[in-house]
Amino acid sequence: TVTIRTIFLKFIMEKTEEKTNKAYMYVVECADGTLYTGYTTNVEKRIKTHNSGKGAKYTRSRLPVKLIYQKSFDSKEAAMSAESYFKQKTRQQKLAYIEEHTSIFWSVFFYLIR
């Protein structure tokens, strides 16, 4: 028989697998207003690492950093590829992309909670 405990454990295992298989491209805004783009498997931990002064050399002298965008991918390679592509954009193009994709998120969010 299927119990609530079994369903719960299966749910937790699936969520754990999703987390371990996901990779993220992220963009932070540094204290001086510049943008830094990177990839990670744990965005929250990576931002804390940056803000502790142990992150990328670029961000160490530009603390604190603030997360302004993140996107998930199914693999580290896909996140790295997105990071490389994103870094080729101009600052204006990066900000426009973030605004466009963040706006879509909030539009969907507000539509769903109506």
N, C-alpha and C positions, 0 to 999 in steps of 0.2 A: 504494500500500500504506500501511497505517496503521502508523506506528512508535511506539515508546515515547516518543520525543521529541515527536511530534505530539500524542499523548494528554496528555503532561505539559504542553505549552504550552496546549492547550485547557483543561485543568484550572486552570492559573494564571490564564488570561484570565477564566474564569467566576468564580473566586474574587475577582479584582480587580473585576469588574463588580458582584458582590454587595456588596463593601465600599463601593463608591462610591455605590450606590443605597440603602444602608441608612442609617437615622437612628435615634437612640436617645434614649429618655427615661431619665434617670439620677437617682438620689437619693444624696446624700452626707450623712454625719454630720459636722458641724463640731466643732471642738475643745471648744466650749462645750455640746455635746450637741444643738444645734438641727439641723434637717434643711433641706437646700436641694435643690430639684428644678430640673432644666434639661433641655435637649435638645442633641444634638450629632451629628455624623457620625463622630466619632472619640473614644470614651470615654477611652481611655488618655491621649491628648494633652490632652483637656479637664481631666482630673484634675490632670495636671502643670501646666497653665496656672493652675488654681485655686491649687495649692500653691506656685506661684512668686509669688503675690500679684498676678497679672495677670488673674485671672478676674473673676467677678461682684463688684460692690461689696459685696454682703452677706457673701460669704465672706472677703474680704480681711482683716477684723479677727477672723476666727474660724478661723485656720489652726492646724494642718493639717486638711484634710478627708479623709474616708475613704469610698470608694465602698461603699455597702451594697446597691444594687439598680440593675439596668439592664434595659431591655427594648428589643428591636429592632423596627423598623417598616419598611415598604417605602417610605415617603416622609417627607420632612421635615415635611410638613403633618400627617401622622398622628402623628408624634412630638410635634409642638407641641400638637396637640389633646389627646393623652394627658397631657402636662405640665400644661396648663391645667386639665383635669379633676382630676388628682391634687392640684394645689395647693388645690383647694376642700375637700379632706378635712381633718378634724381630725388632729392629731398621732397620736392613738390609732388612728384609721382607717388612716392611712398605715402605721404600724408593723404593724398587723394584716394589711394587704394584702401588705406586704413579706414578713412571716413566712409567710403562707399560700402565696405564689407561690414563695418561696425553698424552702420545704419540699417543694413539688411537684417542683421541679428536682432536689433532692437525692434524693428518693424514686426518680425516674426514673433518675438517675445510678447509684445503688446497685443498682437492679434490673438495669440494663444490664451492670454489671461483674461480676455474680454468676457 
